[in-house]
Amino acid sequence: MKEDFLHYLWKFKKFDTLNLRTSNNEEVTLIHSGQYLELAGPDFFNAQITIDNQKWAGNIEIHIKSSDWYVHHHERDKTYENVILHVVWDHDTEIFRSDNTEIPVLELKKYVDKVTLDKYQSLLSPKSWINCEKQIGGIDSFVFKNWQERLFFERLERKSKPILDLLEQTNQDWEAVLFCLLAKNFGLNTNGESFLKMAQSIPFSVIRKESFEIENLEALIFGSTGLLDNEKQDVYFKDLKIRYYYLMHKYQLAKTVIAPLQFFKHRPDNFPTIRLAQLAHLYHKQQNLFSKISALNSVNKIYDIFEVATSEYWLSHYQFDKESPKKKKKLSKSFIDLLIINTILPIQFAYAKSHGKEISEELIALLNEVASEKNAIIDKFSSFGIASSTAFDSQSLLQLKNEYCSKSKCLDCAVGMELLKKS
């Protein structure tokens, strides 16, 4: 038994409300169950009840056991002085306010029917992957689509928080924030944090000034990630190293310690050298990048902007000092899709939010133009009858699995609530 189930029972009155009595056998009439605010303090605010024909208005606190009142030290907290009813599953002790007046207790298990309890226990019983895996495919499509929208924006809200932190660090420079975000996502999971530290170590004013010369951009980016620290015979490597130390001196830049970049298990096109070269080429080719993408609502226009490759040297190299067959290394459509999902939409959302603008419909429309992500979570949902055709679908499903299913928050989930309503 969990408290969130008791919250659900009380909020939606999923129990026999006609024959309620306190632990002291006083008659209880529920007029209004109160507001469930999920804040610090009592669980339900401004409830209205009568106890033996005496009307009370105040707060309701809910616990598994009555003794939890003392376990949580509510007797010392003045915010609980206005509790008019203690709703519990098991009543194991009397509880008192600081003035020694007894708080009425309602033992809820006496009033919940077996069908409701069985449905709850069935929903939360261990399954192979998620609790509702046998029922989720049959959920009403209207309910599920509405839930997907909320999940999508929850995920965007989460992604926008580090953006707002970066905004503070960069003195409200949205172009600098975009550079940091792009760097992190160019680094993928393995090198993302190192790429982000690199981007944060170079003032964006320097990137702006040096963006007209690709070799200087590469020198700054490769040097700041430690890729120019060794000695090599490669002529281009030596040139970048000279440029890097000159630019460090020119702009009085401090060397930042960054974790070594990972090449292992990456396909050559995902080597950090290639991703950094593409990032440099993007900023060489596109000045004022944030101004260009902040209001874009067409995926094709985004593809056009990110139609970038590398400088000449990297056409025949994947690493310094190791020549390879010549190949143009452009950003793939699937990689740009990841940038749209993880960088462009979150920064558009954060920018609009900071200016009090509502662009929800535009963001959903944009993401519905992007193909669904492909991973084990999306495949598993598909096997349970939940298809994902666009990135809007896949993003909402990832939020569902990670923030609800994996945490067994079924009673905070529209799917779980819908299944319990059928009881």
Number of C-alpha atoms within 10 A of each C-alpha: 11 9 14 16 17 20 19 16 15 20 15 10 14 17 17 12 15 11 10 20 21 19 14 10 13 16 16 22 19 16 14 13 18 20 14 17 11 10 8 7 16 21 18 22 20 17 20 19 20 16 19 13 11 10 13 16 18 18 24 25 21 24 21 21 18 22 17 16 20 13 10 10 10 20 18 12 12 11 13 19 18 17 22 23 23 22 24 22 21 17 19 13 13 14 20 15 17 14 8 9 9 12 17 21 25 25 21 22 16 13 17 16 13 11 11 17 16 13 16 19 12 13 22 18 12 12 12 6 13 21 20 20 17 12 14 19 17 13 15 11 10 9 12 17 13 11 16 21 17 15 23 20 19 16 18 21 15 11 18 21 13 14 21 18 12 20 17 12 13 17 10 13 15 21 19 25 26 22 20 25 24 20 27 23 20 24 23 16 9 16 20 19 18 21 30 21 19 24 25 21 20 21 13 18 12 14 21 16 11 18 21 15 14 18 21 24 28 26 24 27 27 24 20 27 26 17 18 20 11 8 9 12 9 12 11 14 20 14 13 21 23 14 19 23 14 15 18 17 11 9 11 9 15 11 14 14 13 16 13 11 19 13 15 9 9 11 8 14 14 17 19 26 24 24 23 22 23 23 25 29 22 21 21 22 18 16 15 11 17 19 11 13 18 18 14 17 17 14 17 12 13 18 16 9 15 22 15 22 22 21 18 10 14 21 18 15 18 21 16 17 13 9 14 12 8 12 10 13 20 17 20 14 13 12 15 21 22 17 19 20 19 18 23 23 23 24 24 20 21 21 18 16 14 10 8 9 11 11 13 13 8 14 18 18 14 19 22 16 16 21 16 19 22 12 10 9 15 20 15 15 21 13 11 15 14 18 17 20 15 15 23 25 24 24 24 22 21 20 19 23 17 12 16 18 19 13 11 19 16 23 21 13 16 17 21 23 13 16 19 20 12 8 14
